[in-house]
Amino acid sequence: MKNRFLWLVLIQLIVLAILTTGCGNAQSNINSISMPPGFKISVYASGIEGARSLALGDNGIVFVGSRSEGRVYALVDENGDGKKITVLTVASNLDTPNGVAYHNGSLYVAEISRILRYDNILENLNQSKPPVVVYDMLPKERHHGWKFIAIGPDEKLYVPVGAPCNICASEDERFASIMRMNLDGSEVEVFAHGVRNTVGFDWHPLSGELYFTDNGRDWLGDDLPPDELNHAPIKGMHFGYPYYYGDNLADPEFKEQPQIPSLSKPAMKLEAHVAPLGMRFYTGEMFPEEYKNQIFIAEHGSWNRTSLIGYRILLVRLQDGKPISQEVFAHGWSNSAVPWGRPVDVLVMPDGALLVSDDRANAVYRISYEGKKD
C-alpha cells in the first residue's frame, strides 16, 4: 500500500511538471474553446512566457506578471482595435513577479518578499528606471509565496501571504492571510485570516466589498475540500484554514479545532481542485446586461486529481450582492489527457472585452461579444 501511494505521488508530480511547462500553441488550439452564443475568443498576444496576473494601465496598456520567468510585460495596442499588440518587457530578473497593480502612473510589482514600485512607467516602457522598494519584510518562504496584488477602493494595497505548506498551523499571523498597507508601505496589517492561498480578488462595483478566491488543501481525495469564493466586507474575518474547510467542517489533520469567533463560511463553494485564481466583476458595456456586475473566475485546473478538472472560465451570478449560482462560461483548454492551456487571470478592458491570461500556452486571449443584445 505504501509503495502504491509513493507511485501515485510520483505520477502526480510528473503531471504537475508537465502542466507547468509552457506549450506556446494558443493559436492552433483556440478554436477548441466553447462559450455561449454570440461570444468570440481570439489570441490577443502570444509569446508571453508564463503569463499570469493582469493589470490595466492608462491608454489601454495591459501589464502582465509572471511566476517563473522573472519578467513583467506590457501589452501595447498599437491601433486601439485589440488586434496589433506589441509585447514589451518592462522589468526582468525579478523574484517571481506574479502580482502587478497600476495606480496614478506607477506600476506596483509583487515579488516573493518585496513590493516594488516603478514610477512613470508609461513613459519608460522600453527601459524602466530602477524601482522604489515599497516594502521588503514579507515572508521569504516560497511555498505559496507568489502573490496577486490589487489596490482597493480605500486606496490601500492588498497583499496576500499564502500558507507555507499544504496544511499546517503557523504562529506567524501573516501566513494564510490577506494583508493590506498604505501605498508607501506603512501601516501594514492583516485584513483577513484563515485564507490558505488566494491568487485573485476584486471589490464589488456597487458595495465596494472584497471578494476573493481561495484554493483548498490537497490530499483529502478527489472531491474534498471545495475550493472557495469568499466575501470579506469587513476587517478581521477568519475563513477557516487550517482547522476548517467548506461549511466549517473540521480538518482531520488536527485532533482539536479552536473556537474562532469570527469564523465565516464560503460565499460559494466551488468544485474541489479546480484551482480558482484570478477573478473580476464584469463592469464593461460590451456583454449583454445579464453579465453586468457578475463574477468571472479563471480556473487554473487540477494537478493531483484522478481525473482532471478546471481549465476553464467560471461565471458566478449574484443577486442583491450575494452569489447564488455558478456555471461554466468558457471551456476547452483541456481536450486531452494533457491540457494545452491553463487560465490564470481575467481583466475587463475599456471597450468591455474580457482578457484571459494563460501561463501554459504563454498567451493572453480576448473574449468579445458580437451577438445581438435585447
C-alpha positions in Angstrom: 0.0 0.0 0.0 2.8 2.4 0.9 4.6 1.7 -2.4 1.4 2.3 -4.3 0.9 5.6 -2.6 4.5 6.6 -3.4 4.0 5.7 -7.1 0.8 7.8 -7.1 2.6 10.8 -5.7 5.4 10.3 -8.3 2.9 10.2 -11.2 1.1 13.3 -9.9 4.4 15.2 -9.6 5.2 14.3 -13.2 1.8 15.5 -14.2 2.5 18.8 -12.3 5.8 19.2 -14.1 4.1 18.7 -17.5 1.3 21.2 -16.6 3.8 23.9 -15.6 5.8 23.6 -18.8 4.6 26.1 -21.4 3.3 24.9 -24.8 3.1 28.1 -26.8 0.3 26.7 -29.0 -2.5 29.0 -28.3 -3.3 29.9 -31.9 -3.6 26.4 -33.1 -5.9 25.4 -30.2 -8.1 28.5 -29.9 -11.0 27.0 -31.9 -11.5 24.4 -29.2 -12.8 26.9 -26.7 -16.6 26.8 -26.3 -18.7 29.8 -25.0 -22.3 30.9 -25.0 -23.7 32.0 -28.4 -22.5 35.4 -29.6 -19.1 35.3 -27.8 -15.8 35.1 -29.7 -12.3 34.4 -28.4 -9.1 35.3 -30.1 -5.4 35.4 -29.2 -4.7 38.9 -28.0 -1.0 38.4 -27.6 1.4 35.4 -27.6 5.0 34.7 -26.7 4.4 36.0 -23.1 6.4 33.4 -21.1 4.4 32.3 -18.0 1.7 35.0 -18.4 0.0 35.4 -15.0 -1.7 38.4 -13.3 -3.1 41.2 -15.4 -3.4 44.9 -14.6 -4.8 47.7 -16.7 -2.9 50.9 -17.1 -3.8 54.1 -18.9 -4.4 54.2 -22.7 -5.4 50.5 -22.6 -1.9 49.3 -21.8 -2.0 45.9 -20.0 0.7 44.8 -17.6 1.4 41.1 -17.2 3.3 39.4 -14.3 4.9 36.0 -14.4 5.7 33.4 -11.8 8.7 31.6 -13.1 10.2 33.8 -15.7 11.2 36.8 -13.5 9.8 39.2 -16.1 6.9 41.8 -16.2 5.5 42.6 -19.6 3.5 45.4 -21.1 1.0 44.8 -23.9 0.6 47.9 -26.1 -2.4 48.0 -28.5 -0.9 50.0 -31.4 -4.1 50.8 -33.2 -6.6 50.6 -30.3 -8.5 47.8 -32.0 -7.4 44.8 -30.0 -5.5 43.3 -33.0 -2.0 44.6 -33.3 -0.4 44.1 -29.9 3.2 44.8 -29.1 4.8 42.8 -26.2 7.4 44.7 -24.2 9.5 43.5 -21.3 9.4 46.3 -18.7 11.2 44.5 -15.9 13.4 41.4 -15.6 15.5 39.4 -13.2 12.8 39.6 -10.5 11.9 37.0 -7.9 8.6 35.5 -9.1 6.9 38.8 -10.0 3.4 37.3 -10.2 1.4 40.3 -9.0 1.0 43.6 -10.7 -1.1 46.7 -10.0 -1.3 50.1 -11.6 -2.2 53.3 -9.9 -1.6 57.0 -10.8 1.1 56.3 -13.3 3.0 53.8 -11.2 3.3 50.1 -11.6 3.4 48.0 -8.4 5.0 44.6 -8.6 4.9 41.8 -6.0 7.9 39.6 -5.6 8.1 36.8 -3.0 9.2 39.0 -0.1 9.0 42.6 -1.6 6.7 45.1 -3.2 8.3 47.3 -5.8 7.0 50.4 -7.5 8.0 51.6 -11.0 7.1 55.3 -11.3 6.1 57.0 -14.5 6.0 53.6 -16.1 4.2 54.6 -19.2 7.0 57.0 -20.2 9.6 54.2 -19.5 8.1 51.1 -21.1 11.2 50.4 -23.2 13.7 50.9 -20.4 12.2 51.2 -17.0 14.1 53.0 -14.3 15.2 51.2 -11.1 12.1 50.6 -8.9 11.3 52.1 -5.5 11.2 49.4 -2.8 7.8 49.9 -1.1 8.0 47.1 1.4 10.6 44.3 1.8 9.6 42.5 5.0 7.2 39.9 3.7 8.0 36.3 4.4 10.6 34.6 2.2 9.0 31.2 2.1 8.4 30.1 -1.4 5.6 27.6 -0.9 2.5 29.6 -2.0 4.9 32.6 -1.9 3.8 34.1 -5.3 1.4 36.9 -4.8 -1.6 38.6 -6.5 -1.9 42.3 -5.5 -4.5 45.0 -6.1 -5.4 48.4 -4.8 -8.7 48.7 -3.1 -11.3 51.5 -3.1 -9.7 52.6 0.2 -6.5 53.4 -1.6 -4.6 50.7 0.2 -2.5 47.9 -1.4 -3.8 44.4 -0.6 -1.2 41.7 -0.5 -1.9 38.0 0.3 0.5 35.7 2.0 -0.2 32.1 1.3 0.3 29.2 3.7 3.9 27.9 3.7 2.7 24.3 3.3 -0.2 22.2 2.2 -1.8 22.1 5.6 -0.2 23.4 8.8 -0.7 25.9 11.6 1.7 28.8 11.9 2.4 31.2 14.8 3.1 33.9 12.3 -0.3 35.5 11.7 0.8 36.8 8.3 0.7 33.3 6.8 -2.6 32.3 5.3 -3.9 35.8 5.3 -4.7 38.9 3.2 -2.7 41.8 4.4 -3.0 45.5 3.4 -0.9 48.6 3.7 -0.7 52.2 2.6 0.7 52.7 -0.9 4.0 53.8 0.7 4.3 50.6 2.6 3.3 52.0 6.0 0.6 50.8 8.4 0.8 47.1 7.5 -2.0 45.0 8.9 -3.8 41.7 8.4 -7.2 42.2 6.8 -8.4 38.6 6.6 -7.3 35.4 8.4 -7.5 31.7 7.5 -7.0 32.2 3.8 -4.9 29.3 2.5 -3.9 30.7 -0.8 -5.7 33.4 -2.7 -4.4 34.4 -6.1 -7.2 36.7 -7.1 -9.6 39.2 -5.6 -11.8 42.2 -6.6 -14.2 44.6 -5.0 -17.9 44.7 -5.7 -18.5 47.7 -8.0 -21.5 48.9 -6.0 -20.8 48.0 -2.4 -17.0 48.2 -2.5 -16.8 45.0 -0.6 -14.0 42.5 -1.1 -14.5 39.1 -2.8 -11.6 36.6 -3.2 -10.9 33.1 -4.4 -9.2 30.6 -2.2 -7.5 27.3 -3.0 -8.3 24.4 -0.7 -5.7 21.9 0.6 -4.5 18.7 -1.2 -4.6 15.1 -0.3 -8.2 14.7 1.1 -9.3 12.9 -2.0 -10.7 13.9 -5.4 -13.8 15.7 -4.1 -12.6 17.4 -0.9 -12.2 20.1 0.2 -14.1 22.5 -2.0 -12.3 25.5 -3.4 -13.9 28.7 -2.4 -15.2 32.1 -3.4 -15.2 34.2 -0.2 -16.7 37.6 0.8 -14.9 39.8 3.3 -16.9 43.0 3.8 -15.0 44.0 7.0 -11.6 43.6 8.5 -10.9 40.7 10.9 -12.9 37.8 9.5 -11.5 34.3 9.6 -12.1 31.8 6.7 -11.2 28.6 8.5 -7.7 27.4 7.3 -6.1 25.3 8.5 -8.7 24.0 11.0 -11.9 24.1 9.0 -12.9 23.9 5.4 -16.1 24.3 3.4 -19.1 24.8 5.6 -16.7 24.9 8.6 -16.1 21.1 8.7 -13.2 20.1 10.9 -10.0 19.2 9.0 -8.8 15.7 10.0 -5.2 16.9 10.2 -6.0 18.3 13.7 -7.3 16.4 16.7 -8.7 19.6 18.1 -10.1 22.7 16.4 -10.0 26.1 18.2 -13.1 28.2 18.7 -12.9 31.1 16.2 -15.5 33.8 16.9 -15.2 35.5 13.5 -15.3 32.2 11.5 -17.0 32.7 8.1 -18.4 30.2 5.6 -17.7 30.5 1.9 -19.8 32.9 -0.2 -19.9 30.0 -2.7 -18.3 26.6 -2.6 -16.5 25.7 -5.9 -15.6 22.2 -7.1 -12.5 20.6 -5.4 -9.1 21.1 -7.0 -10.3 23.4 -9.8 -7.7 25.9 -8.6 -9.6 29.2 -8.8 -7.1 32.1 -9.4 -7.9 35.4 -10.9 -11.5 36.9 -10.6 -13.1 40.1 -11.7 -16.5 41.7 -11.6 -17.7 42.4 -15.1 -18.1 46.2 -15.3 -18.0 46.6 -19.1 -20.7 47.6 -21.6 -19.9 45.1 -24.4 -21.5 41.9 -22.9 -25.3 41.6 -22.5 -26.9 43.2 -19.4 -27.2 39.8 -17.6 -23.4 39.8 -17.1 -23.2 43.3 -15.5 -21.6 43.1 -12.1 -21.3 39.3 -12.2 -18.0 37.5 -11.4 -15.7 35.8 -13.8 -13.2 33.3 -12.3 -10.2 31.8 -14.1 -9.8 28.1 -13.0 -6.2 27.1 -13.5 -7.1 23.4 -13.2 -6.2 20.4 -11.0 -2.8 18.8 -10.8 -3.3 15.8 -8.4 -6.8 14.7 -9.0 -7.6 11.2 -10.5 -9.4 12.9 -13.4 -8.5 16.5 -14.3 -11.0 19.3 -13.6 -11.0 23.0 -14.1 -9.1 24.6 -17.0 -12.0 27.0 -17.8 -13.6 30.3 -17.0 -16.4 30.1 -14.4 -19.3 32.6 -14.2 -20.7 33.3 -10.7 -24.1 35.0 -10.7 -25.1 37.3 -7.9 -28.4 38.6 -6.7 -28.6 41.6 -4.3 -24.9 41.4 -4.0 -24.8 37.7 -3.0 -23.6 34.8 -5.1 -26.5 32.5 -5.9 -25.2 30.2 -8.7 -22.3 29.2 -10.8 -21.9 27.9 -14.4 -19.1 27.2 -16.8 -18.7 30.2 -19.2 -15.8 29.1 -21.3 -14.1 25.7 -21.6 -11.8 23.8 -24.0 -8.3 24.4 -22.6 -8.4 20.7 -21.6 -9.3 18.5 -24.5 -7.0 15.6 -23.8 -5.1 13.9 -21.0 -2.7 16.8 -21.0 -4.4 20.3 -21.2 -2.9 22.7 -23.7 -3.7 25.8 -21.6 -4.3 26.9 -18.1 -6.2 30.2 -17.5 -4.8 32.3 -14.7 -6.4 35.8 -14.6 -9.2 37.8 -16.2 -9.3 41.5 -16.8 -12.1 43.8 -18.1 -10.9 46.2 -20.8 -12.1 49.7 -21.5 -14.1 48.5 -24.5 -15.8 45.8 -22.4 -13.8 42.9 -23.8 -12.5 40.3 -21.3 -8.8 39.3 -21.3 -7.7 36.0 -20.1 -4.0 35.1 -19.3 -2.6 31.6 -19.8 0.7 30.6 -18.2 0.9 27.2 -20.1 0.2 28.5 -23.6 2.1 31.7 -22.8 -0.7 33.9 -24.2 -3.4 36.4 -23.4 -6.8 35.9 -25.0 -9.5 38.4 -25.8 -13.2 37.5 -25.3 -15.6 39.8 -27.1 -19.4 39.7 -27.7 -20.6 40.1 -31.3 -24.2 38.8 -30.9 -27.5 40.6 -30.6 -28.4 42.4 -27.4 -32.0 42.5 -26.2 
